[in-house]
């Protein structure tokens, strides 16, 4: 049995990752982890909701079985409990400093919740962790956003997954739930680079391209390693 765990499924890239996981026959179940349930129903999808800051103490088995009136999730919980499933974890969880309200709250989401999810996924038996980071991520950066992303990458690697994929997309293109003026302006200015096929690592990348790259990488045979996947490499992987 192959199981995908995903956090941040309501976001721009997360929604596309869900779509890719649903249509890929390799995955038997997709577990979406978040503070609220998505308005989606799909035969592979199992949703687990709760305070992600307390995810380490969740009774995840009860959260799943309480949704299974006829025991249809027995094989899922059994395979997770007995560590017989191949588990891949995906995180596209993130926000902006403006949305979060402060640097401290931003760090609590983009670092603390991601690391909490990663630690929980490892305990559940995840062998691979694929994280949507950001171009310019660097734990030593003087830019707080880039520094946070870099620290998150370093702390994910320290958890001990067999494989860690750190995806660093450039400016993301897609239909967001909220309006971001700065991003809209940047997209208008940089979109010609897509048409002209110039500067592959700098030009904008579509949400579905990132999602395709994540799932394709997760299903590839990978040696024990951690690797950075650039925006240009994601575009190649999504073809």
Secondary structure, DSSP 8 states (H G I E B T S, - for coil): -EEEEEE-TTSHHHHHHHHHHHH-TT-SEEEEEESS--S---TTEEEEES-GGGGGG--HHHHHHTT-TTSTTHHHHHHHHTT-SEEEEEE-----HHHHSSHHHHHIIIIIIHHHHHHHHHHTTEEEEEEE--TT--TT-SSHHHHHHHHHHHHHHHH--SEEEEEE-SSEES--SS--HHHHHHHHHHHHHHHHT--TTTS-EEHHHHHHHHHHHHHS---SEEEEEEHHHHHHHT-
